[in-house]
Amino acid sequence: MSAPSIKRLVAIIVTLLVGSVGLTACGYKAPLYLPTAEQKQKLQEREERIKARKAKAEAEKKAKRQAANHAAGQPADTAGATAAP
């Protein structure tokens, strides 16, 4: 095989690999159909529940940090702040 034919073979293989990866990614993040109004409502409710859970978890985490700081004798306002020398 000569050099130009090897380059062409490599180009074909790379093109096939990129194409196959692109095709396998179709529909991975989002559905490939237009949802009905009922499905949109369900998706919106689900997203709201997820946001509420995340907000609750963040609030609990913040409360734990404040409780730990309070138990350690640090005021809640200066949690994480360093004292100037």
SEPA-386792 format. One record per residue (C-alpha): x, y, z. Coordinates in Angstrom, 3 decimals. Layout:
<atoms>
+----------+----------+----------+
!        u !        v !        w !
+----------+----------+----------+
!        X !        Y !        Z !
...
+----------+----------+----------+
</atoms>
This chain:
<atoms>
+----------+----------+----------+
!        u !        v !        w !
+----------+----------+----------+
!    0.000 !    0.000 !    0.000 !
!    1.192 !    3.444 !   -0.773 !
!    1.038 !    6.418 !    1.586 !
!   -2.020 !    8.101 !    0.015 !
!   -4.120 !    4.949 !    0.299 !
!   -3.191 !    4.546 !    3.986 !
!   -4.243 !    8.136 !    4.636 !
!   -7.512 !    7.487 !    2.861 !
!   -8.091 !    4.318 !    4.899 !
!   -7.413 !    6.189 !    8.149 !
!   -9.809 !    8.963 !    7.068 !
!  -12.539 !    6.412 !    6.334 !
!  -12.047 !    4.666 !    9.696 !
!  -12.110 !    7.963 !   11.592 !
!  -15.243 !    9.049 !    9.719 !
!  -16.982 !    5.767 !   10.521 !
!  -16.017 !    5.978 !   14.192 !
!  -17.206 !    9.570 !   14.544 !
!  -20.436 !    8.729 !   12.735 !
!  -21.141 !    5.692 !   14.903 !
!  -20.486 !    7.662 !   18.102 !
!  -22.772 !   10.420 !   16.858 !
!  -25.553 !    7.977 !   16.082 !
!  -25.342 !    6.206 !   19.418 !
!  -25.694 !    9.544 !   21.215 !
!  -29.044 !   10.302 !   19.565 !
!  -31.798 !   10.470 !   22.139 !
!  -29.457 !   10.019 !   25.064 !
!  -30.286 !   13.335 !   26.760 !
!  -33.760 !   14.056 !   25.444 !
!  -36.626 !   12.172 !   23.889 !
!  -36.871 !   12.028 !   20.104 !
!  -40.581 !   12.862 !   20.058 !
!  -42.717 !   15.841 !   20.902 !
!  -44.387 !   15.214 !   24.253 !
!  -48.119 !   15.702 !   24.688 !
!  -49.501 !   18.354 !   27.031 !
!  -50.032 !   15.691 !   29.720 !
!  -46.460 !   14.447 !   29.359 !
!  -45.141 !   18.030 !   29.520 !
!  -47.095 !   18.572 !   32.738 !
!  -45.672 !   15.368 !   34.257 !
!  -42.139 !   16.365 !   33.261 !
!  -42.590 !   19.829 !   34.764 !
!  -43.941 !   18.357 !   38.020 !
!  -41.013 !   15.940 !   38.152 !
!  -38.502 !   18.751 !   37.648 !
!  -40.180 !   20.786 !   40.401 !
!  -39.969 !   17.815 !   42.794 !
!  -36.282 !   17.398 !   41.978 !
!  -35.611 !   21.106 !   42.582 !
!  -37.513 !   20.958 !   45.875 !
!  -35.467 !   17.933 !   47.027 !
!  -32.224 !   19.676 !   46.121 !
!  -33.266 !   22.842 !   47.949 !
!  -34.256 !   20.809 !   51.015 !
!  -30.950 !   18.932 !   50.992 !
!  -29.035 !   22.210 !   50.678 !
!  -31.004 !   23.735 !   53.576 !
!  -30.303 !   20.673 !   55.729 !
!  -26.616 !   20.838 !   54.862 !
!  -26.536 !   24.535 !   55.765 !
!  -28.328 !   23.857 !   59.060 !
!  -25.821 !   21.131 !   59.924 !
!  -22.913 !   23.469 !   59.180 !
!  -24.457 !   26.168 !   61.344 !
!  -25.087 !   23.680 !   64.175 !
!  -21.511 !   22.428 !   63.934 !
!  -20.180 !   25.997 !   63.964 !
!  -22.393 !   26.882 !   66.902 !
!  -21.225 !   23.808 !   68.826 !
!  -17.618 !   24.758 !   68.082 !
!  -18.246 !   28.244 !   69.431 !
!  -18.041 !   30.049 !   66.109 !
!  -20.705 !   32.616 !   65.253 !
!  -22.838 !   31.652 !   62.244 !
!  -22.013 !   34.926 !   60.428 !
!  -18.264 !   34.291 !   60.264 !
!  -18.387 !   30.600 !   59.368 !
!  -15.555 !   29.904 !   56.963 !
!  -14.001 !   33.354 !   57.394 !
!  -10.427 !   33.567 !   58.564 !
!   -9.259 !   35.966 !   61.230 !
!   -6.820 !   38.677 !   60.261 !
!   -3.382 !   38.371 !   61.943 !
+----------+----------+----------+
</atoms>
